[in-house]
Amino acid sequence: MNIRYRKAGLPVTMPIPQKTLKAIAAYLVGGRPKNDCSELSLQCCRPYRPVSSPTVCYAIKSCMQKAGLPEEATTYWLRHTHAQHLLEAGISVFEIKEMLGHDDIEATNRYLHIHLKLMKRVILGELV
């Protein structure tokens, strides 16, 4: 799947699980309102326009609050957490940089809170 608009304005191609593809196909065939918009996700009510980033962020924030996450939790907080989990799973900083759409590695490093043992495990392959 190609995603056109990202934080840095750069496109990215992302893998999509088979279940997700089936859900998107079902939505396009039976759930998506009739409209001339080429965007996949539309607002639920008329006028059917593309869903905006602030709308998505608000919906995610609302779900996070319902889940009992701290008030300071944001969509960016999730992005940082995802990057950290990728690093802990052994994904290289360079791969994470590409996934996040950063132009330089320093931007990615700001996302990652690396402690010494984790750094040794990921970079040197040491078991700690």
C-alpha atoms as an extended CHARMM CRD file, in Angstrom:
* protein
*
       128  EXT
         1         1  MET       CA              0.0000000000        0.0000000000        0.0000000000  PROA      1               0.0000000000
         2         2  ASN       CA              1.3230000000        3.4460000000       -0.8670000000  PROA      2               0.0000000000
         3         3  ILE       CA              0.6970000000        6.2140000000        1.6340000000  PROA      3               0.0000000000
         4         4  ARG       CA              0.9000000000        9.6330000000        0.0120000000  PROA      4               0.0000000000
         5         5  TYR       CA              1.0020000000       12.1100000000        2.8610000000  PROA      5               0.0000000000
         6         6  ARG       CA              3.3360000000       11.6440000000        5.7730000000  PROA      6               0.0000000000
         7         7  LYS       CA              4.9470000000       13.8400000000        8.3840000000  PROA      7               0.0000000000
         8         8  ALA       CA              7.8450000000       14.7840000000        6.0870000000  PROA      8               0.0000000000
         9         9  GLY       CA              5.6620000000       14.7580000000        2.9700000000  PROA      9               0.0000000000
        10        10  LEU       CA              7.4410000000       11.6790000000        1.6270000000  PROA      10              0.0000000000
        11        11  PRO       CA              5.5270000000        8.6780000000        0.2590000000  PROA      11              0.0000000000
        12        12  VAL       CA              6.0700000000        5.2360000000        1.7280000000  PROA      12              0.0000000000
        13        13  THR       CA              5.0710000000        1.7230000000        0.7240000000  PROA      13              0.0000000000
        14        14  MET       CA              3.8410000000       -0.3720000000        3.6380000000  PROA      14              0.0000000000
        15        15  PRO       CA              3.0010000000       -4.0800000000        3.8010000000  PROA      15              0.0000000000
        16        16  ILE       CA             -0.6340000000       -4.9040000000        4.5240000000  PROA      16              0.0000000000
        17        17  PRO       CA             -1.7280000000       -8.1170000000        6.2670000000  PROA      17              0.0000000000
        18        18  GLN       CA             -4.1910000000      -10.2930000000        4.3080000000  PROA      18              0.0000000000
        19        19  LYS       CA             -6.9720000000       -9.7280000000        6.8910000000  PROA      19              0.0000000000
        20        20  THR       CA             -6.5780000000       -5.9710000000        6.4860000000  PROA      20              0.0000000000
        21        21  LEU       CA             -6.7780000000       -6.2280000000        2.6870000000  PROA      21              0.0000000000
        22        22  LYS       CA            -10.0050000000       -8.2230000000        3.0120000000  PROA      22              0.0000000000
        23        23  ALA       CA            -11.4660000000       -5.6430000000        5.4090000000  PROA      23              0.0000000000
        24        24  ILE       CA            -10.5550000000       -2.8000000000        3.0160000000  PROA      24              0.0000000000
        25        25  ALA       CA            -12.1100000000       -4.6770000000        0.0870000000  PROA      25              0.0000000000
        26        26  ALA       CA            -15.3080000000       -5.2840000000        2.0890000000  PROA      26              0.0000000000
        27        27  TYR       CA            -15.4550000000       -1.5980000000        3.0070000000  PROA      27              0.0000000000
        28        28  LEU       CA            -14.9580000000       -0.5090000000       -0.6130000000  PROA      28              0.0000000000
        29        29  VAL       CA            -17.6240000000       -2.9110000000       -1.9040000000  PROA      29              0.0000000000
        30        30  GLY       CA            -20.2740000000       -2.5880000000        0.7720000000  PROA      30              0.0000000000
        31        31  GLY       CA            -19.5140000000        0.1000000000        3.3240000000  PROA      31              0.0000000000
        32        32  ARG       CA            -17.9410000000        3.1200000000        1.6630000000  PROA      32              0.0000000000
        33        33  PRO       CA            -20.3810000000        5.9180000000        0.8390000000  PROA      33              0.0000000000
        34        34  LYS       CA            -20.7800000000        6.7510000000       -2.8530000000  PROA      34              0.0000000000
        35        35  ASN       CA            -18.4110000000        9.6240000000       -3.5570000000  PROA      35              0.0000000000
        36        36  ASP       CA            -15.9810000000       11.0310000000       -6.1100000000  PROA      36              0.0000000000
        37        37  CYS       CA            -13.0930000000       11.2240000000       -3.5910000000  PROA      37              0.0000000000
        38        38  SER       CA            -10.1430000000        8.9790000000       -4.3390000000  PROA      38              0.0000000000
        39        39  GLU       CA             -9.0980000000        8.7610000000       -0.6700000000  PROA      39              0.0000000000
        40        40  LEU       CA             -9.8710000000        5.5010000000        1.0680000000  PROA      40              0.0000000000
        41        41  SER       CA            -11.2650000000        6.7920000000        4.3690000000  PROA      41              0.0000000000
        42        42  LEU       CA            -14.1910000000        9.1860000000        4.3630000000  PROA      42              0.0000000000
        43        43  GLN       CA            -16.1050000000       10.8970000000        7.1260000000  PROA      43              0.0000000000
        44        44  CYS       CA            -19.1260000000        8.9300000000        8.3200000000  PROA      44              0.0000000000
        45        45  CYS       CA            -21.5950000000       11.7830000000        7.7920000000  PROA      45              0.0000000000
        46        46  ARG       CA            -22.4170000000       13.9960000000        4.8250000000  PROA      46              0.0000000000
        47        47  PRO       CA            -20.7380000000       15.7640000000        3.2080000000  PROA      47              0.0000000000
        48        48  TYR       CA            -18.4590000000       12.7710000000        2.6540000000  PROA      48              0.0000000000
        49        49  ARG       CA            -14.9640000000       14.2050000000        2.6760000000  PROA      49              0.0000000000
        50        50  PRO       CA            -11.5970000000       12.5820000000        3.3240000000  PROA      50              0.0000000000
        51        51  VAL       CA            -10.8740000000       12.0030000000        6.9960000000  PROA      51              0.0000000000
        52        52  SER       CA             -8.3710000000       14.6070000000        8.2110000000  PROA      52              0.0000000000
        53        53  SER       CA             -5.2890000000       13.9710000000       10.3440000000  PROA      53              0.0000000000
        54        54  PRO       CA             -6.7180000000       15.9420000000       13.2920000000  PROA      54              0.0000000000
        55        55  THR       CA             -9.8810000000       13.7830000000       13.1670000000  PROA      55              0.0000000000
        56        56  VAL       CA             -7.8010000000       10.5910000000       13.2800000000  PROA      56              0.0000000000
        57        57  CYS       CA             -5.6360000000       11.9650000000       16.1060000000  PROA      57              0.0000000000
        58        58  TYR       CA             -8.7450000000       12.9350000000       18.0840000000  PROA      58              0.0000000000
        59        59  ALA       CA            -10.2660000000        9.4590000000       17.6420000000  PROA      59              0.0000000000
        60        60  ILE       CA             -7.0340000000        7.7630000000       18.7300000000  PROA      60              0.0000000000
        61        61  LYS       CA             -6.6690000000       10.1090000000       21.7250000000  PROA      61              0.0000000000
        62        62  SER       CA            -10.2530000000        9.3250000000       22.7410000000  PROA      62              0.0000000000
        63        63  CYS       CA             -9.5530000000        5.5690000000       22.5980000000  PROA      63              0.0000000000
        64        64  MET       CA             -6.3560000000        6.0420000000       24.6000000000  PROA      64              0.0000000000
        65        65  GLN       CA             -8.2670000000        7.8740000000       27.3440000000  PROA      65              0.0000000000
        66        66  LYS       CA            -10.9540000000        5.1740000000       27.4160000000  PROA      66              0.0000000000
        67        67  ALA       CA             -8.1720000000        2.5930000000       27.7860000000  PROA      67              0.0000000000
        68        68  GLY       CA             -6.9540000000        4.4310000000       30.8860000000  PROA      68              0.0000000000
        69        69  LEU       CA             -3.6830000000        5.7110000000       29.4390000000  PROA      69              0.0000000000
        70        70  PRO       CA             -2.2080000000        8.8540000000       30.9990000000  PROA      70              0.0000000000
        71        71  GLU       CA             -3.6180000000       12.2290000000       29.9180000000  PROA      71              0.0000000000
        72        72  GLU       CA             -0.2800000000       13.1660000000       28.3230000000  PROA      72              0.0000000000
        73        73  ALA       CA             -0.4630000000       10.1470000000       25.9940000000  PROA      73              0.0000000000
        74        74  THR       CA             -0.7280000000       11.2600000000       22.3560000000  PROA      74              0.0000000000
        75        75  THR       CA             -0.4800000000        9.7820000000       18.8780000000  PROA      75              0.0000000000
        76        76  TYR       CA              3.1660000000       10.8830000000       18.8540000000  PROA      76              0.0000000000
        77        77  TRP       CA              3.6200000000        8.9980000000       22.1170000000  PROA      77              0.0000000000
        78        78  LEU       CA              2.3870000000        5.8710000000       20.3060000000  PROA      78              0.0000000000
        79        79  ARG       CA              4.8020000000        6.5740000000       17.4470000000  PROA      79              0.0000000000
        80        80  HSD       CA              7.7170000000        6.8420000000       19.8880000000  PROA      80              0.0000000000
        81        81  THR       CA              6.6100000000        3.6770000000       21.6870000000  PROA      81              0.0000000000
        82        82  HSD       CA              6.3250000000        1.7940000000       18.3940000000  PROA      82              0.0000000000
        83        83  ALA       CA              9.8380000000        2.8870000000       17.3950000000  PROA      83              0.0000000000
        84        84  GLN       CA             11.1900000000        1.7720000000       20.7650000000  PROA      84              0.0000000000
        85        85  HSD       CA              9.4920000000       -1.6290000000       20.4850000000  PROA      85              0.0000000000
        86        86  LEU       CA             10.9320000000       -2.0900000000       16.9870000000  PROA      86              0.0000000000
        87        87  LEU       CA             14.4020000000       -1.3950000000       18.3630000000  PROA      87              0.0000000000
        88        88  GLU       CA             13.8820000000       -3.8150000000       21.2570000000  PROA      88              0.0000000000
        89        89  ALA       CA             12.7430000000       -6.4400000000       18.7240000000  PROA      89              0.0000000000
        90        90  GLY       CA             16.1060000000       -6.1490000000       16.9810000000  PROA      90              0.0000000000
        91        91  ILE       CA             15.1360000000       -3.9100000000       14.0570000000  PROA      91              0.0000000000
        92        92  SER       CA             18.0460000000       -1.6880000000       13.0520000000  PROA      92              0.0000000000
        93        93  VAL       CA             17.9290000000        2.0520000000       13.6570000000  PROA      93              0.0000000000
        94        94  PHE       CA             18.3030000000        2.5280000000        9.8910000000  PROA      94              0.0000000000
        95        95  GLU       CA             15.2130000000        0.3920000000        9.1940000000  PROA      95              0.0000000000
        96        96  ILE       CA             13.2720000000        2.2820000000       11.8580000000  PROA      96              0.0000000000
        97        97  LYS       CA             14.3800000000        5.5500000000       10.2460000000  PROA      97              0.0000000000
        98        98  GLU       CA             12.8520000000        4.3990000000        6.9520000000  PROA      98              0.0000000000
        99        99  MET       CA              9.6220000000        3.2090000000        8.6150000000  PROA      99              0.0000000000
       100       100  LEU       CA              9.1980000000        6.5390000000       10.3900000000  PROA      100             0.0000000000
       101       101  GLY       CA              9.9950000000        8.4910000000        7.2210000000  PROA      101             0.0000000000
       102       102  HSD       CA             12.8640000000       10.4680000000        8.6910000000  PROA      102             0.0000000000
       103       103  ASP       CA             15.3840000000       12.1600000000        6.4120000000  PROA      103             0.0000000000
       104       104  ASP       CA             18.3000000000       11.7140000000        8.7850000000  PROA      104             0.0000000000
       105       105  ILE       CA             19.2430000000        9.2770000000       11.4980000000  PROA      105             0.0000000000
       106       106  GLU       CA             19.4360000000       11.9890000000       14.1810000000  PROA      106             0.0000000000
       107       107  ALA       CA             15.6770000000       12.5290000000       13.9660000000  PROA      107             0.0000000000
       108       108  THR       CA             15.1980000000        8.8090000000       14.5910000000  PROA      108             0.0000000000
       109       109  ASN       CA             17.6630000000        8.7790000000       17.4860000000  PROA      109             0.0000000000
       110       110  ARG       CA             15.5260000000       11.3740000000       19.2870000000  PROA      110             0.0000000000
       111       111  TYR       CA             12.6630000000        8.8480000000       19.2410000000  PROA      111             0.0000000000
       112       112  LEU       CA             14.7020000000        6.0900000000       20.8180000000  PROA      112             0.0000000000
       113       113  HSD       CA             15.5820000000        5.9700000000       24.4910000000  PROA      113             0.0000000000
       114       114  ILE       CA             18.3570000000        3.4350000000       24.4020000000  PROA      114             0.0000000000
       115       115  HSD       CA             19.8440000000        2.0300000000       27.5580000000  PROA      115             0.0000000000
       116       116  LEU       CA             23.3190000000        0.4960000000       27.5090000000  PROA      116             0.0000000000
       117       117  LYS       CA             22.2930000000       -3.1740000000       27.7630000000  PROA      117             0.0000000000
       118       118  LEU       CA             19.7890000000       -2.8320000000       24.9270000000  PROA      118             0.0000000000
       119       119  MET       CA             22.3400000000       -1.0040000000       22.7770000000  PROA      119             0.0000000000
       120       120  LYS       CA             24.8600000000       -3.8200000000       23.2670000000  PROA      120             0.0000000000
       121       121  ARG       CA             22.2540000000       -6.4440000000       22.4080000000  PROA      121             0.0000000000
       122       122  VAL       CA             21.0420000000       -4.7030000000       19.2470000000  PROA      122             0.0000000000
       123       123  ILE       CA             24.3250000000       -3.3460000000       17.8960000000  PROA      123             0.0000000000
       124       124  LEU       CA             26.7750000000       -6.0030000000       19.0280000000  PROA      124             0.0000000000
       125       125  GLY       CA             24.4070000000       -8.9690000000       19.1550000000  PROA      125             0.0000000000
       126       126  GLU       CA             25.3700000000       -9.6410000000       22.7510000000  PROA      126             0.0000000000
       127       127  LEU       CA             23.0360000000      -11.5300000000       25.0280000000  PROA      127             0.0000000000
       128       128  VAL       CA             22.5250000000       -9.6100000000       28.2560000000  PROA      128             0.0000000000
